[in-house]
């Protein structure tokens, strides 16, 4: 369904009644498309299923919390409302996970299946990063500690550096990699 409305400069949003009519006019194919979008957006969300996302999008549209711009097709608008709600839920979910719980959540994630092409890309990337820091033993030590999944305190002990030096080295690594990315972009 490609529902849009004609509008003037003063009337850039549809009323809630017009939004209700647009919801009622959605075809089975439109609902299937929105359901598929909601399924994709719900991946990784702990508290919201795809149907919750879709229902919440409709509810927020009908109660006026999300206003439908008149110039946007209704299905496109609903897609973006679903995206926004999923993004908001994901942000809340991340904030609720803290400290060691975040480490536990990351550790619980299944490891991706070995892919020879990805492994080759990873090796090439590591070689390129090592070349950036060929004269910086501290940075190389931090990088290899991170690759070995060591805790920051273990990396500091291994290299004999303090927290300030570790933090400074991490910033230096980020800046140098970002500069290299910009150079090759």
Secondary structure, 3 states (H helix, E strand, C coil): CCCCCCCCCCCCECCHHHHHHHHHCCCHHHHHHHHHHHHHHHCCCCCCCHHHHHHHHHHHHHCCCCCCECCCCHHHHHHHHHHHHHHHHHHHHHHHCCCHHHHHHHHHCCCCCCCHHHHHHHHHHHHHHHHHCCCCHHHHHHHHHHHCCCCHHHHHHHHCCCHHHHHHHHHHHHHHHHHHHHHHC
